[in-house]
Amino acid sequence: MFINTVIIFLRDLLPIFILFTYVQNTFALQYSLKQLGVLSVGALLGMFAFVASSANISEWFDGIGLELSQSALLLLSILALLVAAHFKKWHMLSLTIALCSFAILKLASFYVYFLTAWQGHGSLQILLVAGCVGFGISLSFAVLWSFFLNELSSRFGQFINSLAFASFVAGHSAQISDNLAQVDVLGAGETLFDISHIVADKSEYGHLLSALFGFEAAPTSGFALFYLIIIALCFTAFSRHKTHFTKEPAR
């Protein structure tokens, strides 16, 4: 249970840390402790509200409300990031919306697992310790990833950071196509290739690559099309962003 909880933590919550790293590197903003606290509380409250309402939400639109709402949260996060990249005066609000929307979706997934494991007679102490370990690993990895991106950007320019950020957003947002395919709103298309025998989605490396780039071992044509559209939009927006080298103090 301990190892599984740590892996699930990394699968669901490491992407939140990585997104925060990209936001700080790309938009050159420094969040104060107060702002971080408000952001965290807002995401947690939103997650609790989403989970508590999930039973009712799932009944919307003839039983596909949950998949649509999950897709809507991802889409809202994308749009908020694009707005932040184009309109400087909306930075803080747009980025807060993007982070909260993304965090609500990922936190809800982990919270459901946590409750299921606990109610299945799992040890609360083990779950909490595993959560603390996962938090420490995620925070440490995010710091190292930020340092790595800064080093690459200092040598090769912001192109690297913009491309990595765009691939992260595209990879996670392409899950929209999978959600909609599950409820027959969109066709999934054919599987383009399958490398699960090399790196499986549920392996440790698969979870890490998924957190970094939204990796899928067997992507469908629908996933690939959505990925290409989002990465093109985001890379264009992030690479043209004019505040890479202007750091604004938190207010």
Secondary structure, DSSP 8 states (H G I E B T S, - for coil): -HHHHHHHHHHHHHHHHHHHHHHHHHH-B---HHHHHHHHHHHHHHHHHHHHHHHHHTTHHHHTHHHHHHHHHHHHHHHHHHHHHH-GGGHHHHHHHHHHHHHHHHHHHHHHHHHHHHHTT--HHHHHHHHHHHHHHHHHHHHHHHHHHHHHHHHH-THHHHHHHHHHHHHHHTHHHHHHHHTTSS----B----TTTS-TTSHHHHHHHHHH---SS-BHHHHHHHHHHHHHHHHHHHT-S-TT--B---
